[in-house]
Amino acid sequence: MPKDTFYLTTPLYYTNSTPHIGHAYSTIAADVLARYHRVAGKGKSHFLTGTDEHGQRIADVAAAAGMTPKEFCDQIVERWKQQWRDINISYDQFIRTTDPDHEAAVQRIFTTLREKGDIVPGRYEGWYCRNDETFWPESKLIDGRCPNPECRREVEWLSEDALFFKLSAYRERLIAHFLANPAWVRPQSAYNEMFSLLEGGLEDLCVSRATVGWGVPLPGGGGTIYVWVDAICNYITAAGYPLDLDRFSHLWPADVHLIGKEILRFHTIIWPALLMALDLPLPALVFANGWITMEGEKMSKSKGTVVRPAELTAQFGVDAMRYVLLAQAAFGSDFGFSEEQMLRRYNADLANDLGNLVQRTLSMLARYRDGIVPESHVNDALSAGFDDARAAYEDALANIDFRGALTSAWERVRALNLYVEQTKPWELAKKPDRAELDRVLYDLCEGLRWIAAFVYPFMPTTGEAMWSSLGLSGVPGAPWSDALRWGALATGSRTTVPPALFPRIEAAAAAS
Ligand code: ME8
């Protein structure tokens, strides 16, 4: 069977904690792409997310809470799922690394790699960070501690018989893949960093843990499979590998793995090498989002600098939170969390620009024409601007450039607001000849329809509210190539004025 589905993934989040806006940021980004592809894509799409539940760290947290690791994960997973429902994440599949079919698939993969000679026995001696579940060479430690700025905990010396994946044997092939596919890791800075890591040489990877009990058991006994190998294989096990190869053939290779930049090495060096060892094709793109920072550093639970999505949705609402997070910075760049900046953006882009356009357009239509869409007509100047915006929007999302897509949509929002100022419908309404006012009102409603389609992947509830206010049913913008033709809004459609979508928030109210 040929691959026919756009396949998109997020990282699997650790269940030792609950979601903060950093996790939400990556997941919202994936949701935007998934919704856009469902509406505009040529085929099906599949959006995978889930939880990473094995490893010593999670066993430790569970023990501290007086629960078994599985009991602990079962209740935390519900909080992740609830969070995603609360912010309108439309995943198609949620995988847990404790799912029995995932565990069985990982064991099969492990056995295959052993049989092929890619996993071999050896002895591990070195530093291990229990918190990060990562082996660190001595040269990387900072003052004898874990070099991850979020962690910096003491590392332990491990000395045990272990199994190793022959990562170093894949270095040449990885280098060749990077050279032949210069856009497969993005942004460019991520590609460059990973390429220079490769050039610096690779060591084999220890893939078994004799002393960690909470994990996928090693086939044949003697401990568990290294949690990162277990977790990273989710992208193929969720798609059916190796137990349902028919399903797998529709999905794999993934079109996009969205990840945070701190896990690039796992996704662009270890993961492709594992896939090469399994004779499977590599994902088309790994895109690393930047970090949302607080006081210049990645948000960190241990430093008490995390912001929860609920804190933002209480203030702005779900859609506005989704918008402000993605409009704030180029995807792939870090940005400092600032409620003040978010508030400014909310008031400028949502309350003033979009909210105002929706209200004034539909209110004027209600007042002057009983809410009925006037006769359809062609307006070359306006429609050319919308065609260009559509092309720019599509191009931006093909390049995982959320801010770019929003910019092209908001240029049209502002163009329509300007059109209102220039044509002054309230003055045209005083003229006995109806034709000119009808043309302007049609243009505004039609423009609004396009904007609803652009807005929908980012702000689903808002897009739907705009769409139904225009008397339309179905998913805004679907199917894309029919919907995004100027003049498709039917004459005679009955519109309604929605409640204010984005009431202005005063800074004083926000602070209280
Ligand atoms: O790393 N800014 O899970 P995790 C932006 N289980 N994105 C952030 C962020 C921030 N401040 N904080 C977290 C793991 N993220 C592994 C992954 S994948 C097979 C296994 C996002 O719970 C970002 O996508 O620590 C980052 O990579 C992910 O959450 C890390 O989640």
Boltz pocket constraint, residues with backbone or C-beta under 6 A from the ligand:
constraints:
  - pocket:
      binder: B
      contacts: [[A, 10], [A, 11], [A, 12], [A, 13], [A, 14], [A, 15], [A, 21], [A, 22], [A, 23], [A, 25], [A, 26], [A, 52], [A, 228], [A, 231], [A, 232], [A, 233], [A, 234], [A, 258], [A, 259], [A, 260], [A, 261], [A, 262], [A, 263], [A, 289], [A, 290], [A, 291], [A, 292], [A, 293], [A, 298], [A, 299]]
      max_distance: 6.0
